[in-house]
Amino acid sequence: MTYGCQMNVHDSEIIKKYVKECGYDFTEKIENASLIIINTCCVRESAEKRIYGRVNFLKKFKYLNPYLIIGMAGCLVQKDKKALFKKVPHVDFAIGPQEISKIPEIIKEARKGIKYIGDFKEREFIGESEKGLIEHPYQSWLSIMKGCDNYCSYCIVPYVRGHEISKDYNIIEDEFKYLAQCGVKDVTLLGQNVNSYGKGLEENINFAELMIRLDKQDLIPRIRFMTSHPKDFNEAIVNAIKNGKNLCDHIHLPFQAGSDNILKKMNRKYTVNEYIKKIEFVRQELPDAALTTDIIVGFPGETEEDFNQTIKLVQDLRFDSAHTFIYSIRTGTKAAEFEDQIPEEVKKERIKRLIDIQNDISIEINKKLEGKIYNILVEGRDKNKTRLQGRTTSNKIVVFKGDDSLIGKFVDVKIIEGLHWTLIGEKINV
Ligand code: SF4
């Protein structure tokens, strides 16, 4: 079971590979399982409560099958460490995100009834072991770095994922070739702040150079990346995408707040004007690129004037879409200690206003795409299972009628209707 971000989804692929090597197969039914590993997240306190609830729910299966092994991995384990066993004593092992390669050894011990709690040390990347079990042969992730040194005041990640460590280029290239051999056609380079890739490496390499090198391999036709940080996002990255063949034209650049006062309190280390200039450069060099962002509403001390500046930025920059979040206190972060917390009803009213405005913009942008033809990679069925679903290079979701033989293939689709989140299309017969 996986909770949390793409980093966790990718970590779960690696965990699954180890589990399979230990001789296990996968089942959808909990009652059939002899090993359950929960890969956890602690970004929000609500997620933490849900996870502990889930792990407690598993207690009855342990009672029914005393040989069942229950393990926990990920950020919540790293945060709670040994205290975790007090909350969920029926768990057999618990490890942080940097100890995944120990899983085969830990499972062996767990089978003998020996419990294990992680050492929670930071580790370098260790090459071969980072290759995960590819679940969809056409789409995967490649982690290029781990940890984060930015300490945004609302975020727990640097405390649980450790310092920023970039992976050596040679290891990345090796994994990239492995994914290509597995048939992957769409890869996302992952990191908490991919734009600062290269810091601390012996080789003089930065993120733009990394993308250029992978692009030149010409092995995987779609290369994406996430997540970017505006303070490190630069013109060289935009130029790499513009001149590249396989680098996708989607930029997700979280701005978080449209007020310099709030950005300072968030410790984001850029100003609104600096952010605007970067977006203007993207628009100038990549006019067809999709731009998306993350926004936090109701950060401590956010006045109506601060919030109106966020609204203005959204109206001025016209993002294709935005992930909007209500600020919630995360114990252990600096912002949790701020005294000027915003009342819940104010936050709710503000986010509603923001979502309404962004929805209108998203629909207006997507309506303008009607009649255009896009080459999309078909990823599977939509959630109703009635249509196929795929993505454009710019990360727009397109649904259209077709049969399963198209899954994993590139197809030209004409957009017939632009909606808020998705585009409805029809396959072009060539
Ligand atoms: S850049 Fe900021 S928000 Fe992102 S992981 Fe690091 S501390 Fe958290």
Residues whose N, C-alpha, C, O or C-beta is under 5 A from the ligand:
A	BS01	SF4	C148 N150 Y151 C152 C155 V157 Q192 N193
